[in-house]
């Protein structure tokens, strides 16, 4: 899912040098330190599109930073989060990040 990679990059995650894996430890609260915990993920293992535990930290990042807050999609995002299905929130997050990235170029 290219959009999951887009979200991961927005969150500051980069592939490990010389690998196709991404270290997610410290990026998402749901990825804890423990013997059985997975910290490294391939792009196709990202769960932003199916897991609230993965998607909500992205929404929180957008909400906490005034730089992101004045985007038209941020208003839609905060209107939809309390009542929307994960698919709808995911779609708005992706639209927000694409618009944000375009504005920065």
Secondary structure, 3 states (H helix, E strand, C coil): CHHHHHHHHHCCCCECCCCCEEECCCCCCCCCCCCCCCCEEEHHHCCCCCCHHHHHHHHHHHHHCHHHHCCHHHHHHHHHCCCCCHHHHHHHHHHHHHHHHHHHC
